[in-house]
Amino acid sequence: MSTSSLADLLASQLPNGLATRARALLSIQSALERALPAALSGHVRVMQFEAGGLSLACDSGAVASRLRGQTDALIASLGKLGVAVAAVRVSVNPELLARYVHPVEKHGLPTAALDELSHLNAAIEDGPLKDAIGRMLQHHRKD
């Protein structure tokens, strides 16, 4: 199921006012992504928009600080994109930051397996399989 059809399905199940508000916030988020400098794009989320006041949440204090220094330019850019903003309120919400996933340590192939692959590589005829096994052996023997 595509994202748009899922959004339409969920919107049809929501009360009319809520669905309309959600679409408006998504539209403002889209305009915000176009108005933000590339370094800030993806780190700022629209939280609320009421009476010309735009509340934004940033995933870190550094992003929030930089955004606070650029609010006038942001208001002007959003105005050009059709979003009339009078004031911007910036807050920090670390939950927007992607969770750290500890890298999985990958162990190399055992020496016995590498030896067997070497014997196999020597025994087969030239071709794409032999080339692939050769590259794999070269990669694993770099250590």
Steps between C-alpha positions, in 0.01 A plus 500: 500500500643837405552782749241722333232230500577421864474872583168519314371192685598641838360843410166344409484347849587824683256773594481756217664786693790284613568367151496854358740622769734207442510574125570868571790411732641260241479775240683741732764232572555460126539877455733510802726233347529711183564821697765364736871502416624157394690450828178533703268308271379181664585622851199728555132403539185710502324455833221756483374790288245734653419865429819556302717345770708205384639264765795293386692221673865426425682178570793674672594821673753582228232485231262706717765765560580528130130514411434774755763711327326453165135552597459825303630337183284194567186712542577676171563170318181345634307811394627453143375140516152611607523442876429823689704482821518790746717337767706186544549315828786250505538221754725197536359148490780239505248225425501619138862388473543153357576245768858376517534141390817333617688367197510125473849360506550273204756227533695402193489161342694232686842405362377149413219645289740734321733208427214294356387794286858534372501130400161543332619811316805311370288205386227680302527637148532869423179697508288731710480257795878464515538879483247549781666243724838661429369844602342355814826329596696817437257700714510256794876453492571876532505466878 
